[in-house]
Amino acid sequence: MSETIRPLVQHPAPDFKGTAVVNKEFKEISLKDYRGKWLCLFFYPLDFTFVCPTEITAFSDQLDGFKKLGCEVVGASIDSQFSHLAWINTPRAEGGLGEIKYPLLADVNKNAAKAYQVLTDDGVALRGLFLINPQGKIAYQVVHDLGVGRSVEETLRVLEAFQYVEKHGEVCPANWKKGATTMKPDPKGSQEYFNKLK
């Protein structure tokens, strides 16, 4: 009988540690390095593939948006740090990554992919993305199949929404963006929001 898989949201984020490529150098990183900050941890299937570089470079190009929200970013795959570095040293015009502004973790032993429940039977990671709050708990997870890249803008929107809820104690309705109306999380208070929809 197969093991029951439960959502990781609201639970402590599984630990990870290993060698990452940071500014074209090898550095040991772990989850504890990010305690006290928000962390966006995302997994991708393999280096030198097709959809993956579009995601990795998009996160790098918009890293300032994460930094403004006090959030660090880490990408991870089952490839080695040497493969990561070779891909970073390959120009974007040739399908490479070029300069990447955040760490790429080498999850060669696949422990992180297993712990975050994204490892496929073929031994690569699904496209899993996790927002980990400063207390070390997972606030958001999205995992999907290999053929479609993720939206960096949506990740930033959700991050900003969770931070708003944490700071103000109100909740964010569907499609909420910064500056939009929020909702009081009780039957009476929520009516203020719904009355505005009339």
C-alpha positions as CSV (number, residue, x, y, z in Angstrom):
1,M,0.0,0.0,0.0
2,S,1.4,3.4,-1.0
3,E,2.4,6.0,1.6
4,T,-0.2,8.7,2.3
5,I,0.9,12.1,1.0
6,R,-0.4,15.1,2.9
7,P,-0.1,18.7,1.9
8,L,2.9,20.4,3.5
9,V,1.1,23.7,4.1
10,Q,0.9,24.8,7.8
11,H,3.7,22.3,8.7
12,P,7.4,23.0,9.3
13,A,9.3,23.1,6.0
14,P,11.5,20.0,5.6
15,D,15.2,20.7,6.1
16,F,17.4,20.8,3.0
17,K,21.2,21.3,2.7
18,G,23.8,20.9,0.0
19,T,26.1,22.6,-2.4
20,A,24.7,25.4,-4.4
21,V,26.1,27.7,-7.1
22,V,26.1,31.3,-5.8
23,N,27.7,34.0,-7.9
24,K,29.5,31.3,-9.9
25,E,31.0,29.8,-6.8
26,F,30.2,26.7,-4.8
27,K,28.7,27.3,-1.3
28,E,27.0,25.1,1.2
29,I,23.5,26.2,2.0
30,S,20.6,24.9,4.2
31,L,17.1,25.9,5.2
32,K,18.4,27.3,8.5
33,D,20.3,30.0,6.6
34,Y,16.9,31.5,5.7
35,R,15.2,31.3,9.1
36,G,13.6,34.6,10.0
37,K,13.0,35.5,6.3
38,W,10.5,34.5,3.7
39,L,11.9,31.9,1.3
40,C,10.7,31.0,-2.2
41,L,12.0,27.5,-2.8
42,F,11.3,26.0,-6.2
43,F,12.2,22.7,-7.9
44,Y,12.7,22.2,-11.6
45,P,13.3,18.9,-13.5
46,L,16.7,19.1,-15.1
47,D,19.5,21.4,-16.3
48,F,19.9,22.0,-20.0
49,T,16.3,21.5,-20.8
50,F,13.7,23.8,-22.4
51,V,11.0,25.2,-20.1
52,C,13.4,25.3,-17.1
53,P,15.7,28.1,-18.2
54,T,12.7,30.4,-18.9
55,E,11.6,30.0,-15.3
56,I,15.1,30.2,-13.7
57,T,15.9,33.4,-15.6
58,A,12.5,34.9,-15.0
59,F,13.0,34.5,-11.2
60,S,16.4,36.0,-11.5
61,D,15.2,39.0,-13.6
62,Q,12.5,39.8,-11.0
63,L,14.6,39.0,-7.9
64,D,14.4,42.7,-6.8
65,G,10.6,42.2,-6.4
66,F,11.2,39.4,-3.9
67,K,13.9,41.3,-2.1
68,K,11.6,44.2,-1.6
69,L,9.2,41.8,0.2
70,G,12.0,40.4,2.4
71,C,12.0,37.1,0.5
72,E,15.0,35.1,-0.7
73,V,14.8,32.7,-3.6
74,V,16.5,29.2,-4.1
75,G,16.1,27.0,-7.1
76,A,16.9,23.2,-7.0
77,S,17.2,20.2,-9.2
78,I,18.8,16.8,-9.0
79,D,21.7,17.9,-11.1
80,S,25.2,18.4,-9.7
81,Q,26.7,21.8,-8.9
82,F,29.1,21.3,-11.8
83,S,26.2,21.0,-14.2
84,H,24.5,24.1,-12.7
85,L,27.8,26.0,-13.2
86,A,28.2,24.9,-16.8
87,W,24.6,26.0,-17.5
88,I,25.2,29.3,-15.9
89,N,28.3,29.8,-18.0
90,T,26.3,29.1,-21.1
91,P,24.8,32.3,-22.7
92,R,21.0,32.7,-22.6
93,A,21.0,33.0,-26.4
94,E,22.3,29.5,-26.5
95,G,19.7,28.1,-24.1
96,G,21.9,28.7,-21.0
97,L,21.2,30.8,-17.9
98,G,23.8,33.4,-18.0
99,E,24.0,35.4,-14.7
100,I,21.7,34.1,-12.0
101,K,21.2,36.3,-8.9
102,Y,20.2,33.5,-6.4
103,P,21.5,30.1,-5.4
104,L,20.9,27.0,-7.5
105,L,21.0,24.0,-5.1
106,A,22.5,20.7,-6.3
107,D,20.1,18.0,-4.9
108,V,22.1,15.1,-6.3
109,N,21.1,12.7,-3.5
110,K,17.4,13.7,-4.2
111,N,16.8,14.1,-0.4
112,A,15.2,17.6,-0.8
113,A,13.0,16.5,-3.7
114,K,11.8,13.5,-1.7
115,A,11.2,15.6,1.5
116,Y,9.1,18.1,-0.4
117,Q,7.2,15.3,-2.2
118,V,8.1,16.4,-5.7
119,L,10.3,13.5,-6.9
120,T,8.9,11.5,-9.8
121,D,9.2,7.8,-10.4
122,D,11.7,8.7,-13.1
123,G,13.9,10.4,-10.6
124,V,13.5,14.0,-11.5
125,A,11.6,16.8,-9.7
126,L,8.2,18.0,-10.7
127,R,7.7,21.8,-10.8
128,G,7.1,22.3,-7.1
129,L,7.2,25.8,-5.5
130,F,7.0,26.5,-1.8
131,L,6.7,29.8,0.1
132,I,8.2,29.3,3.6
133,N,7.4,32.0,6.2
134,P,9.9,33.5,8.7
135,Q,8.8,30.9,11.3
136,G,9.9,28.1,9.0
137,K,6.4,26.9,8.1
138,I,5.1,26.4,4.5
139,A,2.4,28.9,3.7
140,Y,2.0,28.0,0.0
141,Q,2.7,25.1,-2.2
142,V,2.0,24.5,-5.9
143,V,3.1,21.3,-7.7
144,H,2.4,20.6,-11.3
145,D,3.5,18.5,-14.3
146,L,6.6,19.2,-16.3
147,G,5.4,20.8,-19.5
148,V,4.3,24.2,-18.3
149,G,6.4,26.9,-16.7
150,R,5.3,28.9,-13.6
151,S,4.3,32.5,-13.3
152,V,6.8,34.7,-11.3
153,E,4.1,37.4,-11.1
154,E,1.6,35.1,-9.5
155,T,4.2,34.0,-7.0
156,L,4.9,37.6,-6.0
157,R,1.2,38.3,-5.8
158,V,0.6,35.4,-3.5
159,L,3.6,36.3,-1.4
160,E,2.4,39.9,-1.0
161,A,-1.1,38.6,-0.1
162,F,0.2,36.3,2.7
163,Q,2.3,39.1,4.1
164,Y,-0.7,41.4,4.1
165,V,-2.8,38.9,6.0
166,E,0.0,38.3,8.5
167,K,0.4,42.1,9.1
168,H,-3.2,43.3,9.0
169,G,-5.3,40.2,10.1
170,E,-7.7,40.6,7.2
171,V,-8.0,38.1,4.4
172,C,-7.5,38.5,0.6
173,P,-10.3,37.5,-1.8
174,A,-9.7,35.9,-5.2
175,N,-7.4,37.8,-7.6
176,W,-6.4,40.2,-4.8
177,K,-3.5,42.6,-5.7
178,K,-1.8,45.2,-3.6
179,G,-4.2,48.1,-3.0
180,A,-7.4,46.1,-3.5
181,T,-10.0,45.7,-0.9
182,T,-9.5,43.0,1.7
183,M,-12.0,41.2,3.9
184,K,-12.6,40.8,7.7
185,P,-12.6,37.1,8.5
186,D,-15.9,37.0,10.3
187,P,-19.6,36.7,9.2
188,K,-20.4,40.3,10.1
189,G,-17.2,42.0,9.0
190,S,-17.1,40.2,5.7
191,Q,-20.4,41.8,4.8
192,E,-18.6,45.1,4.4
193,Y,-16.7,43.5,1.5
194,F,-19.7,41.8,-0.1
195,N,-21.8,45.0,0.1
196,K,-19.2,46.8,-2.0
197,L,-19.8,44.3,-4.8
198,K,-23.4,45.4,-5.2
